[in-house]
Amino acid sequence: MGEPKPTGESPVRRARDALADIEIRAWSRRFDLLSDPNRLEILLCLHRSPGITVGEIAEAVGRSENAISQALSVLRRENCVTSERAGRAVTNRLSDQTIHDVLHIIGARHR
């Protein structure tokens, strides 16, 4: 990793500047969402299959529709997922570009 070149600034000042550069709370929430294996599975399903329904996700991951609905509710509240009614069905999509990019970093593919 590239080490910073000494600038004459104190290490404390550089450390404080590093803390100010990043939206720590927002990243912590994203990492919290991704740290739950159940939510991560759902996000991976949404990534590969945009427009998937709760029932289809439940079948894919082997959990109840109720469990999937609760997890999707958390993801929607954090603006990671959008849901849209299509007739009687409700379809779901990943809507957070940063989480989309992180999924690619960990190896997720569209096909």
Secondary structure as UniProt FT lines:
FT   HELIX           11..21
FT   HELIX           24..35
FT   HELIX           37..48
FT   TURN            50..51
FT   STRAND          52..53
FT   HELIX           54..61
FT   HELIX           65..77
FT   TURN            78..79
FT   STRAND          81..86
FT   TURN            87..88
FT   STRAND          89..94
FT   HELIX           97..105
FT   TURN            106..107
//
